Amino acid sequence: MPQKTQFPATPRIIALLVATGLCVLMQLYVAIPLVDPVAADLDTSSGSATLALSTCFSLSYAAAFLVWGPVADHVGRRPVILTGLALLVVTSVGCALAPNVILPGVFRTFQGIGAASYAPVALAYLTEATAPKHRAEAPGRLRRRHGHRLPRRRDHRPGRRLRPGP
């Protein structure tokens, strides 16, 4: 059974989630044009910079998706999103201040873990917050609403003939 949320998905919240999602996703692609300048600044090869900036992030981002969904189900959506975004901010500062090529690889790994918390949790929140409320409706009401006839109930008591359906 889906977890009920007390925070409705208003247009303002949806816009905030989309904007934040774009910033989180941008972490994956922003490193691509930075490979050569980072390699030159840290006195390393282009391959080492690619490993540190892109590969470490991508692998941890993909693997952490498997973890954050169950964690969010257990502790809640909001704490997981806030933890992931805080981890993303702290590791971004760490990447900017890293003096060698090893530390950006470590920080980018943790950035991938933090960034992976956002997408599954935000999508689960939106799914729960915008899901229609299920309620039982009378068959006649369903017939009128959907413009078709539902099958009639048949009498299955012993000794009685079954009436043909509609």
N, C-alpha and C positions, 0 to 999 in steps of 0.2 A: 504494500500500500504506500503511495507516495506521501512524503512528508508534507504536512500542511504548512504554509508560510503565512506569517502575520504581516508581511510587507507586500502590498499589491504592486504589480508591475505597471506603474504609471508611465506615461510617455517621458517624463523627466528622468525616471530611473532607467528606462530602456535606453535613452540617449546617453546617459552617463555610463552604462554598461558597454555600449557600443564604442564610445570614445576611449574608455579604458582598455577595452579589448584591442582596439587598433594600436594603442601605445604598447601593449604587451606583445602583440604580434610583430610590431616594428622591431623589437629586440632581436628577432631572428634575422631580419634582412638588413638591419643597419650596419652590421659588421662586414658585409660583403665589400662595399667600397673602401672600407677602412683597413683592409688587409695590408696593402702596400705601405701606407703611411705608418702603421703600427710596426711592421717589420723593419722599416728604416729607423724609426724612433727607438726601438728596443734592440737594434743591432742583431737581427736574426734573419733567417730565410723566410721567404714568402710561404713556404709549406708549413713551417713551424707556427707562423702567425695564423694561417688558415686553420690548423689543428686547434690552436688555443681559442680563436674567436668563433669559429663556425662549428667545427665538429664536436667540441666539448658541449657547447650549448645544445645542438641538435639532438645528440644522443641522450643527454639527461632530460631534455624536454619531452622526448618521445617516451622514455621509460617512466617518468614521473606521472604521466597521465594515468597509468595503471594504479597508482597509489592514492592520488588526491580524491578520486571519486568515492571510494570506500571510507576514507578519512572524513570527508565532508558529510557522508551519511551518518557517521558515528558522532562527530562533534558539532556539526552544524555548518551551514553554508558561509555565513558571515565571518566566523573566525578563520576559516580556511582561506577565503579571499584576502582578508586583511593580512594574514601571516605571509601568504605568497607575495602580495604586493610589497610588504615591508622587506622581505628577503630580496626582492627584485631591486628595490631602491638602494639598500645597503650594498649589495654586490655591484651595482652600477658605479657607485662611488669607489669601491675597491678596485674595479677595473681601470678607472681613470687614474688612480694613484699608484698602480702597479709598476715597480721598477724593472722587472724582467719578464720574459715570455711565459714563465711557469705560472706566476700568480694570475695573469688574465685567464689562463686555462682553468684554474681552480675556481676563480670568481664566475667565469662564464658557465661552468658546470652548475654552480649553485643558482645562477640566474635562470638557467633552463629549468631547474627544479621549481623555483618560485614562479616562473611564468606559466608552467604547466598547471598550476593550481587554478588558474583563472578560467580557462575555457570550459572544462567540464562542469565546474561549479556554477558559473554564470548561466550556462545553458540549462542546467537542472533547475536553477532558481526561476528562470523565465518560463520553463515548461510548467512548473508547479504554480507559479503566480498567475499564469494566463489560462490554465486548464479550465474547461467548463465544469460547472458543478453538476454532478450526475444526480438525477432524481428520478424516481419511478413515476411513470406516466401511465394513465389509463390507456388500454388498447384503442379505444375510440378516438382519443385525442391524438394518438400516434397516426391513426389512419387519416384523420383530417389534416394533420400537419404535413405528412409526407405524400399525400395524394395517392396512396395505394391501399389495398386491403390486406390486412393480416389474416393468416389462416384462422379459421374458427376452431374453437376447442371441440374435440370429439369426446363422446361419452364412452368410456371404457369399462363401465360396470359389467360384472358377469351377468349373462343372460340377456343382455340388451344388444340389439344390432347396432353396428357402427353406422353413424350417419356419414354420407359422403361429404367431403370438404367442399369448399366454394368452387 
